[in-house]
Amino acid sequence: MKQIKVNAYEYSELNQDAKHEVVHWLDQDPLDYETEDEHGNTIREIEYFSDMDEEDIQDHCKINEYLFDKYGKCVHHLEVKERE
């Protein structure tokens, strides 16, 4: 096993180009939910992250504990295991 060091950043720490990459990645899996109109009819809504404001995207990434490299590629799935 080889160990490597990865610098991971929260969304708020990224530059604008990297944030754009994050939003592009998030838009591949938009939020999908149901709501009702004024007549009680169920309406399926899809919300893309590119339509959200900066604060909402930042909150979403923080809640889901997403981490990124300096280019905006996700690295939150990496795990660090301590040797015994």
N, C-alpha and C positions, 0 to 999 in steps of 0.2 A: 504494500500500500504506500502510495506517495501522498504527502501532504502538500497542499498549496495554500497560499494566502490570497484571499479574495477581498477586495475593498467593496463593500456594499453600502449603498446610499438609500435613504428614504426619498420619496418623490420630491419633497420640498427642498432637498439639497441639490437637485439636478439643474443643469442649465436648460435653456429653452429648447435646444435641439433634442436633448435627451428626453425632456418632458413630452415633446411631440412623438417620439418613439413609443413612450409609455402609453399615450392616448391611442395611438394606432394599434398597439397590442391589445388594450382594453376593448377597443371597438370591435374586435373579432368575436367577443362574447358579450353583447349588450345586455342591459337589464331588461328582463321580460316579466311583465306583471299584468294583472287584470284589475279593472276599475269599472265603475258603473256610471252611465250617463244620467241625465236628469229624469229619464223615463224608467230607470231601473234596469236598462239593458246592459249586459256585460260587454265590455270593450277590452280587447287585448292591446296593451301598450308596449312599445319597445323604445327604450331610451338609450341613445348612444352617448358614450363618454365625451365625444367631440362636441356634443351639444351642451355639455355641462360647464359650469364655471370652475375656475381653478381650485377654489376652496373645496367644492364637492369631490373633485377628483382626488385631492390630497387626503381628505377624510376617508374616502373609500380605500385608498392604498394603505393608510395607517390602520384602519379597522381590520383589514385583511392581512396585515403584517407583510406587505409586499416590499421587497428590497430589489435594488437594481444596480447594474454596473454603471460606470460613468457615462456610458452611451445610451442608457435607458433600456437595456436588455434585462429581463427578469433573472434574478438569482435567489429569490426567496425560497426556492425548493431545495437548495443545498443545505446539508446538515453537517454540523461539526460534531465529531465523536472524539471524546477524550480517551487517550490511552490509559490503561490501568497499570 
